[in-house]
Amino acid sequence: MKRREAREKAIQTLFQLENTDLSLDEAIAYITEKPMDRFYEQIVRGTVERKEEIDETLVGKLENWSLDRLPKIERTVLRLAAYELLYQETPHKVILNEAIELCKTFSDEKAGRFVNGVLSKFEEK
């Protein structure tokens, strides 16, 4: 599985978790098949396990918005991208570009601009 596809499936999984009573393992099984891609599993589990830390960081980057007021897809994309920015070795530009593409796939261009604005406030490693 390519990383872009892994990120798309990760967004679907994380979105499922926010809208259902599924466990993490049930949501993963619903979205992907065995054998599971290591990168996919790492970013999904990492985002879920560090959700509180990620949300605290995102709240500090949002201007005139609360995390709860954001549309679910933008919130999900931001969480996934923030996880990668904070805990992965992926280049900053790649994460921003991927987040924008995820917004174009699952939402719209306006969402992509918003997400880009928030994520651009993270310092490059």
ABEGO torsion letter per residue (X at the ends): XBAAAAAAAAAAAAAAAAABABBAAAAAAAABBOBBBAAAAAAAAAAAAAAAAAAAAAAAABBGBBAAABBAAAAAAAAAAAAAAAABABBAAAAAAAAAAAAAAABBAAAAAAAAAAAAABBBX
